[in-house]
Amino acid sequence: MRLRWVTALVAGLVLGGLPGVASAEVEPCFDGRLPVTVEERRLDDAPTPGLPAVGPELVRVGGLADEVGRVVGELCAAPAGRAEQVVSAGGRALWRAAVERARRDTAWDSYDDRPLYWARLQLTRAVRQWAVALAPGKRERLVRRLDLAARGVADVGFRAPGRRVLVTGFDPFQLTGTSVRRSNPAGAAALRLDGRVIDTAAGKVVVEAAVLPVLWGAFDEGIVERVYGPAFAEQRPAAVVTISQGRPGRFDVERWAARWRGGSPDNNDVGARGPVPDARGWPQPALEFIETSLPVRKMVDAGTAPYPVHFNRSFCEWPVGTPGAGTPSCRTDEPTPGAAAAVGSGGDYLSNESMYRANRVRLGLGATGVLGGHLHTPVLGQPADPTALTDAAFEAERRRIVDQVTALVAVV
């Protein structure tokens, strides 16, 4: 049965995308005049007047509203000196609730990554509008701490013996108009995979996972290295796989990651163009292209279904001596020594950069024996009715993609 939004708001005050919090608690605690990000403002977006905003409604039907309300209540009651503990614990609790939700059958599709995405934005928006005087820079540090925890970054670790695979997915993106309803199967796969034990021909493998933002600024701050660097430095995983959404109708195992940003806007409508910057504190060789070390032929030949799996060898390079200028040469053979990267096999957006950064720090830390590379999933469509949060075809397509991601990670 097709599910639609209810025609009335959730009982209780909805302020700044925070559902079900009594006004007596909220009014002295939050100041709606304090600035929020473009991404957080989308919490108010509804494609049709008279319907609830998409984000808070997905949090509600996805079963995470109580978790959000609990953290908001603790923030309101906390003195400024305890804020770091509140946001760290709250972010980790939200991540764990989302992972647990993804592991079981619920009234709302357990493969849906969107409730976590919008719940996280509700909490970061709450911190930005917390009506407490804070030292310069502290509010941004609190937001960053909460965001990292609610993405699973704080939970990545090798807490028990055994072989590990470390993967990352991504948030939904291109969220304008009715597209605010978008899901990202790469993020959904990360939630389904975190903590999962996979039986393989070589024995049991435990998967660790986190979800990356679609934000150039967060990549500048080193979020990819925060996920992967400690794993290489402390106890090396058997493999790392960055995962994102790619082309319609097929999976791509990407051959080359490129040291170049093409400029497309992120979830805050900010673009970035030029060479991929270094991340402070990590050894990072200045490589223009980094080649996958995943077992590509096994992944292609494994017979996973229903989508075809393609080994994408394409890349583009700038003419030697003119990075960023002229017309790039695009081919499928080998990069020219001395030429600057223009486009990787996976493009020149954040998916390419996640592969580049994860494997740059892998090589910088000498983890050459660790398998590493990128997997692009098929593009997931949207519910056919522009006023619907979901429908059976949308849910079935996401389930097929995510289940095949799991099968391909098992091959790795």
Helices and strands as residue ranges (DSSP letters): H 23-26, H 38-41, G 42-44, H 54-61, H 65-77, G 80-82, H 83-103, H 114-128, H 138-150, G 153-155, E 163-170, G 177-181, H 185-193, E 197-200, E 203-212, H 216-220, H 223-234, E 239-245, E 251-254, E 256-258, E 261-262, E 273-274, E 289-291, H 296-301, E 309-312, E 315-317, E 329-331, E 341-343, H 350-364, E 371-377, H 392-411
